[in-house]
Amino acid sequence: MPAETSRFAVITGRVVGGAVQRNKIKRRITSAIRAELAGLEQPIDAVFRMRASALDCDYVVLAQAVQAAFAKVKS
């Protein structure tokens, strides 16, 4: 049965850092994902796996990466 709303998961392993770093990156990427979900025509299920390099990225870079991922889904 397909979902009526979009769902997503953010996965961060211990290699990303301690709990504080993992939660920080989850909050940042979740914000960028929610902004993109509003523009989807159909509900989707997505999983985002974070890497340690994401801690060094600005929010703008993360948002652009999320936009690129959703652009692939839309096309």
PQR file with spaces between the fields and no chain letter, atoms N, CA, C, O and H, PARSE charges and radii, in Angstrom:
ATOM       1  N    MET     1       0.848   -1.162    0.000 -0.4000 1.5000
ATOM       2  CA   MET     1       0.000    0.000    0.000 -0.0000 2.0000
ATOM       3  C    MET     1       0.904    1.239    0.000  0.5500 1.7000
ATOM       4  O    MET     1       1.722    1.382    0.908 -0.5500 1.4000
ATOM       5  N    PRO     2       0.787    2.130   -0.975 -0.5600 1.5000
ATOM       6  CA   PRO     2       1.625    3.317   -1.012  0.2800 2.0000
ATOM       7  C    PRO     2       1.250    4.313    0.082  0.5500 1.7000
ATOM       8  O    PRO     2       0.096    4.401    0.501 -0.5500 1.4000
ATOM       9  N    ALA     3       2.238    5.043    0.523 -0.4000 1.5000
ATOM      10  CA   ALA     3       2.013    6.047    1.566 -0.0000 2.0000
ATOM      11  C    ALA     3       1.322    7.267    0.968  0.5500 1.7000
ATOM      12  O    ALA     3       1.524    7.585   -0.204 -0.5500 1.4000
ATOM      13  H    ALA     3       3.175    4.970    0.183  0.4000 1.0000
ATOM      14  N    GLU     4       0.508    7.951    1.766 -0.4000 1.5000
ATOM      15  CA   GLU     4      -0.181    9.150    1.299 -0.0000 2.0000
ATOM      16  C    GLU     4       0.692   10.390    1.446  0.5500 1.7000
ATOM      17  O    GLU     4       0.441   11.406    0.798 -0.5500 1.4000
ATOM      18  H    GLU     4       0.343    7.694    2.719  0.4000 1.0000
ATOM      19  N    THR     5       1.697   10.313    2.280 -0.4000 1.5000
ATOM      20  CA   THR     5       2.624   11.426    2.459 -0.0000 2.0000
ATOM      21  C    THR     5       4.049   10.937    2.252  0.5500 1.7000
ATOM      22  O    THR     5       4.333    9.744    2.367 -0.5500 1.4000
ATOM      23  H    THR     5       1.901    9.487    2.806  0.4000 1.0000
ATOM      24  N    SER     6       4.931   11.862    1.949 -0.4000 1.5000
ATOM      25  CA   SER     6       6.340   11.515    1.782 -0.0000 2.0000
ATOM      26  C    SER     6       6.962   11.203    3.132  0.5500 1.7000
ATOM      27  O    SER     6       6.616   11.795    4.154 -0.5500 1.4000
ATOM      28  H    SER     6       4.700   12.830    1.855  0.4000 1.0000
ATOM      29  N    ARG     7       7.887   10.261    3.104 -0.4000 1.5000
ATOM      30  CA   ARG     7       8.603    9.885    4.320 -0.0000 2.0000
ATOM      31  C    ARG     7      10.087    9.885    4.011  0.5500 1.7000
ATOM      32  O    ARG     7      10.500    9.605    2.886 -0.5500 1.4000
ATOM      33  H    ARG     7       8.169    9.781    2.273  0.4000 1.0000
ATOM      34  N    PHE     8      10.881   10.200    5.016 -0.4000 1.5000
ATOM      35  CA   PHE     8      12.323   10.148    4.825 -0.0000 2.0000
ATOM      36  C    PHE     8      13.006    9.734    6.114  0.5500 1.7000
ATOM      37  O    PHE     8      12.456    9.865    7.207 -0.5500 1.4000
ATOM      38  H    PHE     8      10.546   10.428    5.930  0.4000 1.0000
ATOM      39  N    ALA     9      14.225    9.228    5.953 -0.4000 1.5000
ATOM      40  CA   ALA     9      15.041    8.835    7.094 -0.0000 2.0000
ATOM      41  C    ALA     9      16.439    9.385    6.886  0.5500 1.7000
ATOM      42  O    ALA     9      16.932    9.443    5.759 -0.5500 1.4000
ATOM      43  H    ALA     9      14.672    9.121    5.064  0.4000 1.0000
ATOM      44  N    VAL    10      17.067    9.786    7.964 -0.4000 1.5000
ATOM      45  CA   VAL    10      18.445   10.256    7.923 -0.0000 2.0000
ATOM      46  C    VAL    10      19.270    9.309    8.776  0.5500 1.7000
ATOM      47  O    VAL    10      18.987    9.112    9.958 -0.5500 1.4000
ATOM      48  H    VAL    10      16.667    9.739    8.879  0.4000 1.0000
ATOM      49  N    ILE    11      20.292    8.726    8.165 -0.4000 1.5000
ATOM      50  CA   ILE    11      21.140    7.758    8.849 -0.0000 2.0000
ATOM      51  C    ILE    11      22.511    8.382    9.075  0.5500 1.7000
ATOM      52  O    ILE    11      23.138    8.867    8.134 -0.5500 1.4000
ATOM      53  H    ILE    11      20.522    8.887    7.205  0.4000 1.0000
ATOM      54  N    THR    12      22.970    8.371   10.305 -0.4000 1.5000
ATOM      55  CA   THR    12      24.312    8.838   10.628 -0.0000 2.0000
ATOM      56  C    THR    12      24.986    7.793   11.502  0.5500 1.7000
ATOM      57  O    THR    12      24.474    7.423   12.559 -0.5500 1.4000
ATOM      58  H    THR    12      22.460    7.977   11.070  0.4000 1.0000
ATOM      59  N    GLY    13      26.111    7.334   11.058 -0.4000 1.5000
ATOM      60  CA   GLY    13      26.855    6.355   11.842 -0.0000 2.0000
ATOM      61  C    GLY    13      27.817    7.037   12.795  0.5500 1.7000
ATOM      62  O    GLY    13      27.991    8.255   12.753 -0.5500 1.4000
ATOM      63  H    GLY    13      26.527    7.634   10.200  0.4000 1.0000
ATOM      64  N    ARG    14      28.432    6.257   13.642 -0.4000 1.5000
ATOM      65  CA   ARG    14      29.371    6.816   14.616 -0.0000 2.0000
ATOM      66  C    ARG    14      30.606    7.395   13.949  0.5500 1.7000
ATOM      67  O    ARG    14      31.312    8.201   14.555 -0.5500 1.4000
ATOM      68  H    ARG    14      28.291    5.267   13.677  0.4000 1.0000
ATOM      69  N    VAL    15      30.876    7.004   12.729 -0.4000 1.5000
ATOM      70  CA   VAL    15      32.027    7.538   12.012 -0.0000 2.0000
ATOM      71  C    VAL    15      31.858    9.042   11.765  0.5500 1.7000
ATOM      72  O    VAL    15      32.845    9.751   11.570 -0.5500 1.4000
ATOM      73  H    VAL    15      30.302    6.349   12.237  0.4000 1.0000
ATOM      74  N    VAL    16      30.617    9.530   11.771 -0.4000 1.5000
ATOM      75  CA   VAL    16      30.348   10.955   11.577 -0.0000 2.0000
ATOM      76  C    VAL    16      30.836   11.749   12.780  0.5500 1.7000
ATOM      77  O    VAL    16      31.290   12.883   12.625 -0.5500 1.4000
ATOM      78  H    VAL    16      29.815    8.954   11.928  0.4000 1.0000
ATOM      79  N    GLY    17      30.753   11.185   13.952 -0.4000 1.5000
ATOM      80  CA   GLY    17      31.215   11.879   15.152 -0.0000 2.0000
ATOM      81  C    GLY    17      30.404   11.436   16.355  0.5500 1.7000
ATOM      82  O    GLY    17      29.698   10.429   16.321 -0.5500 1.4000
ATOM      83  H    GLY    17      30.385   10.264   14.078  0.4000 1.0000
ATOM      84  N    GLY    18      30.524   12.212   17.410 -0.4000 1.5000
ATOM      85  CA   GLY    18      29.776   11.919   18.632 -0.0000 2.0000
ATOM      86  C    GLY    18      28.308   12.256   18.470  0.5500 1.7000
ATOM      87  O    GLY    18      27.878   12.700   17.406 -0.5500 1.4000
ATOM      88  H    GLY    18      31.098   13.030   17.438  0.4000 1.0000
ATOM      89  N    ALA    19      27.554   12.048   19.511 -0.4000 1.5000
ATOM      90  CA   ALA    19      26.106   12.268   19.461 -0.0000 2.0000
ATOM      91  C    ALA    19      25.764   13.713   19.119  0.5500 1.7000
ATOM      92  O    ALA    19      24.805   13.967   18.389 -0.5500 1.4000
ATOM      93  H    ALA    19      27.904   11.688   20.376  0.4000 1.0000
ATOM      94  N    VAL    20      26.528   14.647   19.631 -0.4000 1.5000
ATOM      95  CA   VAL    20      26.250   16.054   19.362 -0.0000 2.0000
ATOM      96  C    VAL    20      26.427   16.367   17.873  0.5500 1.7000
ATOM      97  O    VAL    20      25.586   17.034   17.271 -0.5500 1.4000
ATOM      98  H    VAL    20      27.307   14.442   20.223  0.4000 1.0000
ATOM      99  N    GLN    21      27.515   15.886   17.288 -0.4000 1.5000
ATOM     100  CA   GLN    21      27.762   16.117   15.872 -0.0000 2.0000
ATOM     101  C    GLN    21      26.721   15.420   14.998  0.5500 1.7000
ATOM     102  O    GLN    21      26.252   15.982   14.008 -0.5500 1.4000
ATOM     103  H    GLN    21      28.198   15.344   17.777  0.4000 1.0000
ATOM     104  N    ARG    22      26.364   14.183   15.375 -0.4000 1.5000
ATOM     105  CA   ARG    22      25.368   13.450   14.583 -0.0000 2.0000
ATOM     106  C    ARG    22      24.019   14.146   14.626  0.5500 1.7000
ATOM     107  O    ARG    22      23.350   14.252   13.598 -0.5500 1.4000
ATOM     108  H    ARG    22      26.745   13.726   16.179  0.4000 1.0000
ATOM     109  N    ASN    23      23.608   14.619   15.788 -0.4000 1.5000
ATOM     110  CA   ASN    23      22.322   15.308   15.894 -0.0000 2.0000
ATOM     111  C    ASN    23      22.340   16.637   15.163  0.5500 1.7000
ATOM     112  O    ASN    23      21.330   17.032   14.581 -0.5500 1.4000
ATOM     113  H    ASN    23      24.152   14.532   16.623  0.4000 1.0000
ATOM     114  N    LYS    24      23.456   17.329   15.182 -0.4000 1.5000
ATOM     115  CA   LYS    24      23.572   18.603   14.464 -0.0000 2.0000
ATOM     116  C    LYS    24      23.378   18.395   12.973  0.5500 1.7000
ATOM     117  O    LYS    24      22.618   19.128   12.340 -0.5500 1.4000
ATOM     118  H    LYS    24      24.277   17.008   15.655  0.4000 1.0000
ATOM     119  N    ILE    25      24.046   17.418   12.412 -0.4000 1.5000
ATOM     120  CA   ILE    25      23.933   17.184   10.971 -0.0000 2.0000
ATOM     121  C    ILE    25      22.537   16.690   10.625  0.5500 1.7000
ATOM     122  O    ILE    25      22.019   17.021    9.559 -0.5500 1.4000
ATOM     123  H    ILE    25      24.663   16.823   12.927  0.4000 1.0000
ATOM     124  N    LYS    26      21.916   15.908   11.497 -0.4000 1.5000
ATOM     125  CA   LYS    26      20.543   15.456   11.254 -0.0000 2.0000
ATOM     126  C    LYS    26      19.571   16.632   11.212  0.5500 1.7000
ATOM     127  O    LYS    26      18.691   16.681   10.353 -0.5500 1.4000
ATOM     128  H    LYS    26      22.337   15.639   12.364  0.4000 1.0000
ATOM     129  N    ARG    27      19.727   17.573   12.133 -0.4000 1.5000
ATOM     130  CA   ARG    27      18.848   18.751   12.140 -0.0000 2.0000
ATOM     131  C    ARG    27      19.030   19.581   10.878  0.5500 1.7000
ATOM     132  O    ARG    27      18.052   20.046   10.293 -0.5500 1.4000
ATOM     133  H    ARG    27      20.442   17.533   12.831  0.4000 1.0000
ATOM     134  N    ARG    28      20.265   19.768   10.460 -0.4000 1.5000
ATOM     135  CA   ARG    28      20.536   20.584    9.273 -0.0000 2.0000
ATOM     136  C    ARG    28      19.979   19.930    8.010  0.5500 1.7000
ATOM     137  O    ARG    28      19.339   20.597    7.196 -0.5500 1.4000
ATOM     138  H    ARG    28      21.060   19.390   10.935  0.4000 1.0000
ATOM     139  N    ILE    29      20.214   18.655    7.847 -0.4000 1.5000
ATOM     140  CA   ILE    29      19.762   17.978    6.625 -0.0000 2.0000
ATOM     141  C    ILE    29      18.248   17.819    6.628  0.5500 1.7000
ATOM     142  O    ILE    29      17.622   17.890    5.570 -0.5500 1.4000
ATOM     143  H    ILE    29      20.734   18.113    8.508  0.4000 1.0000
ATOM     144  N    THR    30      17.646   17.604    7.795 -0.4000 1.5000
ATOM     145  CA   THR    30      16.198   17.485    7.893 -0.0000 2.0000
ATOM     146  C    THR    30      15.517   18.772    7.459  0.5500 1.7000
ATOM     147  O    THR    30      14.487   18.738    6.784 -0.5500 1.4000
ATOM     148  H    THR    30      18.154   17.545    8.654  0.4000 1.0000
ATOM     149  N    SER    31      16.084   19.895    7.841 -0.4000 1.5000
ATOM     150  CA   SER    31      15.537   21.187    7.439 -0.0000 2.0000
ATOM     151  C    SER    31      15.562   21.339    5.918  0.5500 1.7000
ATOM     152  O    SER    31      14.588   21.800    5.324 -0.5500 1.4000
ATOM     153  H    SER    31      16.920   19.922    8.388  0.4000 1.0000
ATOM     154  N    ALA    32      16.664   20.957    5.294 -0.4000 1.5000
ATOM     155  CA   ALA    32      16.782   21.060    3.838 -0.0000 2.0000
ATOM     156  C    ALA    32      15.826   20.094    3.135  0.5500 1.7000
ATOM     157  O    ALA    32      15.253   20.432    2.099 -0.5500 1.4000
ATOM     158  H    ALA    32      17.455   20.582    5.776  0.4000 1.0000
ATOM     159  N    ILE    33      15.655   18.907    3.689 -0.4000 1.5000
ATOM     160  CA   ILE    33      14.762   17.909    3.087 -0.0000 2.0000
ATOM     161  C    ILE    33      13.317   18.375    3.156  0.5500 1.7000
ATOM     162  O    ILE    33      12.588   18.265    2.170 -0.5500 1.4000
ATOM     163  H    ILE    33      16.121   18.633    4.531  0.4000 1.0000
ATOM     164  N    ARG    34      12.892   18.887    4.291 -0.4000 1.5000
ATOM     165  CA   ARG    34      11.500   19.335    4.438 -0.0000 2.0000
ATOM     166  C    ARG    34      11.166   20.459    3.462  0.5500 1.7000
ATOM     167  O    ARG    34      10.046   20.529    2.956 -0.5500 1.4000
ATOM     168  H    ARG    34      13.484   18.977    5.092  0.4000 1.0000
ATOM     169  N    ALA    35      12.124   21.330    3.197 -0.4000 1.5000
ATOM     170  CA   ALA    35      11.897   22.407    2.231 -0.0000 2.0000
ATOM     171  C    ALA    35      11.671   21.849    0.823  0.5500 1.7000
ATOM     172  O    ALA    35      10.887   22.408    0.055 -0.5500 1.4000
ATOM     173  H    ALA    35      13.034   21.273    3.608  0.4000 1.0000
ATOM     174  N    GLU    36      12.340   20.769    0.486 -0.4000 1.5000
ATOM     175  CA   GLU    36      12.196   20.164   -0.845 -0.0000 2.0000
ATOM     176  C    GLU    36      10.959   19.281   -0.952  0.5500 1.7000
ATOM     177  O    GLU    36      10.385   19.163   -2.034 -0.5500 1.4000
ATOM     178  H    GLU    36      12.977   20.315    1.109  0.4000 1.0000
ATOM     179  N    LEU    37      10.540   18.667    0.134 -0.4000 1.5000
ATOM     180  CA   LEU    37       9.373   17.779    0.087 -0.0000 2.0000
ATOM     181  C    LEU    37       8.104   18.529   -0.313  0.5500 1.7000
ATOM     182  O    LEU    37       7.203   17.951   -0.921 -0.5500 1.4000
ATOM     183  H    LEU    37      11.006   18.762    1.013  0.4000 1.0000
ATOM     184  N    ALA    38       8.036   19.800    0.025 -0.4000 1.5000
ATOM     185  CA   ALA    38       6.845   20.583   -0.296 -0.0000 2.0000
ATOM     186  C    ALA    38       6.631   20.710   -1.804  0.5500 1.7000
ATOM     187  O    ALA    38       5.498   20.882   -2.253 -0.5500 1.4000
ATOM     188  H    ALA    38       8.768   20.269    0.519  0.4000 1.0000
ATOM     189  N    GLY    39       7.702   20.626   -2.585 -0.4000 1.5000
ATOM     190  CA   GLY    39       7.594   20.801   -4.024 -0.0000 2.0000
ATOM     191  C    GLY    39       7.339   19.522   -4.807  0.5500 1.7000
ATOM     192  O    GLY    39       7.299   19.558   -6.037 -0.5500 1.4000
ATOM     193  H    GLY    39       8.623   20.487   -2.220  0.4000 1.0000
ATOM     194  N    LEU    40       7.167   18.405   -4.137 -0.4000 1.5000
ATOM     195  CA   LEU    40       6.945   17.137   -4.834 -0.0000 2.0000
ATOM     196  C    LEU    40       5.480   16.955   -5.210  0.5500 1.7000
ATOM     197  O    LEU    40       4.578   17.328   -4.461 -0.5500 1.4000
ATOM     198  H    LEU    40       7.200   18.376   -3.138  0.4000 1.0000
ATOM     199  N    GLU    41       5.267   16.380   -6.370 -0.4000 1.5000
ATOM     200  CA   GLU    41       3.903   16.113   -6.826 -0.0000 2.0000
ATOM     201  C    GLU    41       3.367   14.808   -6.250  0.5500 1.7000
ATOM     202  O    GLU    41       2.175   14.700   -5.963 -0.5500 1.4000
ATOM     203  H    GLU    41       6.000   16.076   -6.978  0.4000 1.0000
ATOM     204  N    GLN    42       4.248   13.810   -6.078 -0.4000 1.5000
ATOM     205  CA   GLN    42       3.847   12.514   -5.557 -0.0000 2.0000
ATOM     206  C    GLN    42       4.617   12.231   -4.269  0.5500 1.7000
ATOM     207  O    GLN    42       5.743   12.703   -4.108 -0.5500 1.4000
ATOM     208  H    GLN    42       5.216   13.898   -6.311  0.4000 1.0000
ATOM     209  N    PRO    43       4.032   11.479   -3.364 -0.5600 1.5000
ATOM     210  CA   PRO    43       4.759   11.109   -2.154  0.2800 2.0000
ATOM     211  C    PRO    43       5.892   10.132   -2.481  0.5500 1.7000
ATOM     212  O    PRO    43       5.755    9.288   -3.366 -0.5500 1.4000
ATOM     213  N    ILE    44       6.989   10.250   -1.773 -0.4000 1.5000
ATOM     214  CA   ILE    44       8.118    9.340   -1.954 -0.0000 2.0000
ATOM     215  C    ILE    44       8.622    8.886   -0.594  0.5500 1.7000
ATOM     216  O    ILE    44       8.317    9.492    0.433 -0.5500 1.4000
ATOM     217  H    ILE    44       7.101   10.936   -1.054  0.4000 1.0000
ATOM     218  N    ASP    45       9.392    7.818   -0.606 -0.4000 1.5000
ATOM     219  CA   ASP    45      10.127    7.352    0.558 -0.0000 2.0000
ATOM     220  C    ASP    45      11.603    7.519    0.224  0.5500 1.7000
ATOM     221  O    ASP    45      12.050    7.069   -0.831 -0.5500 1.4000
ATOM     222  H    ASP    45       9.639    7.326   -1.440  0.4000 1.0000
ATOM     223  N    ALA    46      12.358    8.152    1.097 -0.4000 1.5000
ATOM     224  CA   ALA    46      13.773    8.405    0.826 -0.0000 2.0000
ATOM     225  C    ALA    46      14.606    8.141    2.070  0.5500 1.7000
ATOM     226  O    ALA    46      14.154    8.342    3.197 -0.5500 1.4000
ATOM     227  H    ALA    46      11.994    8.517    1.954  0.4000 1.0000
ATOM     228  N    VAL    47      15.835    7.685    1.839 -0.4000 1.5000
ATOM     229  CA   VAL    47      16.786    7.462    2.914 -0.0000 2.0000
ATOM     230  C    VAL    47      18.049    8.240    2.577  0.5500 1.7000
ATOM     231  O    VAL    47      18.593    8.101    1.481 -0.5500 1.4000
ATOM     232  H    VAL    47      16.202    7.522    0.923  0.4000 1.0000
ATOM     233  N    PHE    48      18.514    9.055    3.508 -0.4000 1.5000
ATOM     234  CA   PHE    48      19.724    9.841    3.331 -0.0000 2.0000
ATOM     235  C    PHE    48      20.769    9.327    4.308  0.5500 1.7000
ATOM     236  O    PHE    48      20.551    9.320    5.519 -0.5500 1.4000
ATOM     237  H    PHE    48      18.072    9.168    4.398  0.4000 1.0000
ATOM     238  N    ARG    49      21.902    8.898    3.776 -0.4000 1.5000
ATOM     239  CA   ARG    49      23.002    8.398    4.596 -0.0000 2.0000
ATOM     240  C    ARG    49      24.068    9.481    4.657  0.5500 1.7000
ATOM     241  O    ARG    49      24.615    9.883    3.631 -0.5500 1.4000
ATOM     242  H    ARG    49      22.080    8.903    2.791  0.4000 1.0000
ATOM     243  N    MET    50      24.355    9.944    5.847 -0.4000 1.5000
ATOM     244  CA   MET    50      25.295   11.041    6.023 -0.0000 2.0000
ATOM     245  C    MET    50      26.713   10.505    6.187  0.5500 1.7000
ATOM     246  O    MET    50      26.941    9.449    6.776 -0.5500 1.4000
ATOM     247  H    MET    50      23.911    9.617    6.681  0.4000 1.0000
ATOM     248  N    ARG    51      27.653   11.268    5.646 -0.4000 1.5000
ATOM     249  CA   ARG    51      29.064   10.928    5.774 -0.0000 2.0000
ATOM     250  C    ARG    51      29.760   11.965    6.635  0.5500 1.7000
ATOM     251  O    ARG    51      29.217   13.042    6.881 -0.5500 1.4000
ATOM     252  H    ARG    51      27.468   12.126    5.167  0.4000 1.0000
ATOM     253  N    ALA    52      30.943   11.645    7.087 -0.4000 1.5000
ATOM     254  CA   ALA    52      31.676   12.544    7.982 -0.0000 2.0000
ATOM     255  C    ALA    52      31.963   13.886    7.321  0.5500 1.7000
ATOM     256  O    ALA    52      32.043   14.899    8.016 -0.5500 1.4000
ATOM     257  H    ALA    52      31.384   10.770    6.887  0.4000 1.0000
ATOM     258  N    SER    53      32.117   13.925    6.011 -0.4000 1.5000
ATOM     259  CA   SER    53      32.414   15.177    5.314 -0.0000 2.0000
ATOM     260  C    SER    53      31.251   16.169    5.399  0.5500 1.7000
ATOM     261  O    SER    53      31.447   17.362    5.166 -0.5500 1.4000
ATOM     262  H    SER    53      32.052   13.103    5.446  0.4000 1.0000
ATOM     263  N    ALA    54      30.062   15.703    5.725 -0.4000 1.5000
ATOM     264  CA   ALA    54      28.895   16.588    5.832 -0.0000 2.0000
ATOM     265  C    ALA    54      29.038   17.575    6.993  0.5500 1.7000
ATOM     266  O    ALA    54      28.424   18.641    6.975 -0.5500 1.4000
ATOM     267  H    ALA    54      29.903   14.734    5.915  0.4000 1.0000
ATOM     268  N    LEU    55      29.832   17.233    7.991 -0.4000 1.5000
ATOM     269  CA   LEU    55      30.036   18.141    9.122 -0.0000 2.0000
ATOM     270  C    LEU    55      30.764   19.411    8.714  0.5500 1.7000
ATOM     271  O    LEU    55      30.557   20.468    9.310 -0.5500 1.4000
ATOM     272  H    LEU    55      30.331   16.367    8.006  0.4000 1.0000
ATOM     273  N    ASP    56      31.614   19.312    7.705 -0.4000 1.5000
ATOM     274  CA   ASP    56      32.403   20.457    7.262 -0.0000 2.0000
ATOM     275  C    ASP    56      31.678   21.324    6.245  0.5500 1.7000
ATOM     276  O    ASP    56      32.167   22.401    5.903 -0.5500 1.4000
ATOM     277  H    ASP    56      31.782   18.454    7.221  0.4000 1.0000
ATOM     278  N    CYS    57      30.525   20.884    5.755 -0.4000 1.5000
ATOM     279  CA   CYS    57      29.786   21.613    4.723 -0.0000 2.0000
ATOM     280  C    CYS    57      28.926   22.711    5.330  0.5500 1.7000
ATOM     281  O    CYS    57      28.406   22.584    6.439 -0.5500 1.4000
ATOM     282  H    CYS    57      30.128   20.009    6.034  0.4000 1.0000
ATOM     283  N    ASP    58      28.794   23.788    4.574 -0.4000 1.5000
ATOM     284  CA   ASP    58      27.839   24.837    4.949 -0.0000 2.0000
ATOM     285  C    ASP    58      26.431   24.326    4.681  0.5500 1.7000
ATOM     286  O    ASP    58      26.232   23.370    3.932 -0.5500 1.4000
ATOM     287  H    ASP    58      29.217   23.892    3.673  0.4000 1.0000
ATOM     288  N    TYR    59      25.459   24.982    5.306 -0.4000 1.5000
ATOM     289  CA   TYR    59      24.063   24.597    5.079 -0.0000 2.0000
ATOM     290  C    TYR    59      23.692   24.751    3.610  0.5500 1.7000
ATOM     291  O    TYR    59      22.936   23.938    3.078 -0.5500 1.4000
ATOM     292  H    TYR    59      25.620   25.759    5.914  0.4000 1.0000
ATOM     293  N    VAL    60      24.207   25.773    2.953 -0.4000 1.5000
ATOM     294  CA   VAL    60      23.887   26.020    1.543 -0.0000 2.0000
ATOM     295  C    VAL    60      24.341   24.840    0.682  0.5500 1.7000
ATOM     296  O    VAL    60      23.628   24.423   -0.230 -0.5500 1.4000
ATOM     297  H    VAL    60      24.821   26.433    3.386  0.4000 1.0000
ATOM     298  N    VAL    61      25.508   24.314    0.969 -0.4000 1.5000
ATOM     299  CA   VAL    61      26.029   23.171    0.207 -0.0000 2.0000
ATOM     300  C    VAL    61      25.153   21.940    0.446  0.5500 1.7000
ATOM     301  O    VAL    61      24.846   21.205   -0.492 -0.5500 1.4000
ATOM     302  H    VAL    61      26.088   24.653    1.710  0.4000 1.0000
ATOM     303  N    LEU    62      24.752   21.714    1.696 -0.4000 1.5000
ATOM     304  CA   LEU    62      23.864   20.584    1.996 -0.0000 2.0000
ATOM     305  C    LEU    62      22.523   20.737    1.286  0.5500 1.7000
ATOM     306  O    LEU    62      21.997   19.771    0.734 -0.5500 1.4000
ATOM     307  H    LEU    62      25.002   22.311    2.459  0.4000 1.0000
ATOM     308  N    ALA    63      21.970   21.945    1.299 -0.4000 1.5000
ATOM     309  CA   ALA    63      20.691   22.194    0.644 -0.0000 2.0000
ATOM     310  C    ALA    63      20.801   21.961   -0.864  0.5500 1.7000
ATOM     311  O    ALA    63      19.873   21.432   -1.475 -0.5500 1.4000
ATOM     312  H    ALA    63      22.397   22.731    1.748  0.4000 1.0000
ATOM     313  N    GLN    64      21.915   22.345   -1.460 -0.4000 1.5000
ATOM     314  CA   GLN    64      22.105   22.116   -2.892 -0.0000 2.0000
ATOM     315  C    GLN    64      22.208   20.628   -3.202  0.5500 1.7000
ATOM     316  O    GLN    64      21.706   20.175   -4.231 -0.5500 1.4000
ATOM     317  H    GLN    64      22.669   22.774   -0.963  0.4000 1.0000
ATOM     318  N    ALA    65      22.850   19.868   -2.328 -0.4000 1.5000
ATOM     319  CA   ALA    65      22.950   18.422   -2.524 -0.0000 2.0000
ATOM     320  C    ALA    65      21.572   17.770   -2.431  0.5500 1.7000
ATOM     321  O    ALA    65      21.254   16.860   -3.197 -0.5500 1.4000
ATOM     322  H    ALA    65      23.258   20.237   -1.492  0.4000 1.0000
ATOM     323  N    VAL    66      20.763   18.238   -1.492 -0.4000 1.5000
ATOM     324  CA   VAL    66      19.395   17.714   -1.358 -0.0000 2.0000
ATOM     325  C    VAL    66      18.574   18.090   -2.595  0.5500 1.7000
ATOM     326  O    VAL    66      17.818   17.264   -3.108 -0.5500 1.4000
ATOM     327  H    VAL    66      21.021   18.977   -0.869  0.4000 1.0000
ATOM     328  N    GLN    67      18.714   19.316   -3.072 -0.4000 1.5000
ATOM     329  CA   GLN    67      17.998   19.746   -4.274 -0.0000 2.0000
ATOM     330  C    GLN    67      18.387   18.884   -5.468  0.5500 1.7000
ATOM     331  O    GLN    67      17.531   18.511   -6.270 -0.5500 1.4000
ATOM     332  H    GLN    67      19.328   19.987   -2.656  0.4000 1.0000
ATOM     333  N    ALA    68      19.665   18.569   -5.589 -0.4000 1.5000
ATOM     334  CA   ALA    68      20.124   17.720   -6.694 -0.0000 2.0000
ATOM     335  C    ALA    68      19.529   16.320   -6.592  0.5500 1.7000
ATOM     336  O    ALA    68      19.145   15.730   -7.602 -0.5500 1.4000
ATOM     337  H    ALA    68      20.360   18.872   -4.937  0.4000 1.0000
ATOM     338  N    ALA    69      19.454   15.789   -5.373 -0.4000 1.5000
ATOM     339  CA   ALA    69      18.868   14.457   -5.187 -0.0000 2.0000
ATOM     340  C    ALA    69      17.388   14.460   -5.558  0.5500 1.7000
ATOM     341  O    ALA    69      16.911   13.536   -6.216 -0.5500 1.4000
ATOM     342  H    ALA    69      19.766   16.268   -4.553  0.4000 1.0000
ATOM     343  N    PHE    70      16.664   15.490   -5.142 -0.4000 1.5000
ATOM     344  CA   PHE    70      15.242   15.560   -5.466 -0.0000 2.0000
ATOM     345  C    PHE    70      15.011   15.849   -6.949  0.5500 1.7000
ATOM     346  O    PHE    70      13.990   15.440   -7.502 -0.5500 1.4000
ATOM     347  H    PHE    70      17.052   16.241   -4.607  0.4000 1.0000
ATOM     348  N    ALA    71      15.936   16.541   -7.596 -0.4000 1.5000
ATOM     349  CA   ALA    71      15.805   16.792   -9.037 -0.0000 2.0000
ATOM     350  C    ALA    71      15.877   15.470   -9.812  0.5500 1.7000
ATOM     351  O    ALA    71      15.190   15.302  -10.819 -0.5500 1.4000
ATOM     352  H    ALA    71      16.765   16.873   -7.148  0.4000 1.0000
ATOM     353  N    LYS    72      16.700   14.545   -9.345 -0.4000 1.5000
ATOM     354  CA   LYS    72      16.782   13.222   -9.978 -0.0000 2.0000
ATOM     355  C    LYS    72      15.478   12.459   -9.799  0.5500 1.7000
ATOM     356  O    LYS    72      15.042   11.740  -10.697 -0.5500 1.4000
ATOM     357  H    LYS    72      17.258   14.681   -8.526  0.4000 1.0000
ATOM     358  N    VAL    73      14.865   12.617   -8.644 -0.4000 1.5000
ATOM     359  CA   VAL    73      13.608   11.918   -8.369 -0.0000 2.0000
ATOM     360  C    VAL    73      12.486   12.485   -9.227  0.5500 1.7000
ATOM     361  O    VAL    73      11.642   11.742   -9.730 -0.5500 1.4000
ATOM     362  H    VAL    73      15.219   13.201   -7.914  0.4000 1.0000
ATOM     363  N    LYS    74      12.481   13.805   -9.392 -0.4000 1.5000
ATOM     364  CA   LYS    74      11.414   14.467  -10.154 -0.0000 2.0000
ATOM     365  C    LYS    74      11.468   14.125  -11.635  0.5500 1.7000
ATOM     366  O    LYS    74      10.435   14.095  -12.304 -0.5500 1.4000
ATOM     367  H    LYS    74      13.167   14.408   -8.984  0.4000 1.0000
ATOM     368  N    SER    75      12.663   13.867  -12.151 -0.4000 1.5000
ATOM     369  CA   SER    75      12.771   13.605  -13.600 -0.0000 2.0000
ATOM     370  C    SER    75      12.620   12.144  -13.934  0.5500 1.7000
ATOM     371  O    SER    75      12.687   11.769  -15.105 -0.5500 1.4000
ATOM     372  H    SER    75      13.502   13.891  -11.608  0.4000 1.0000
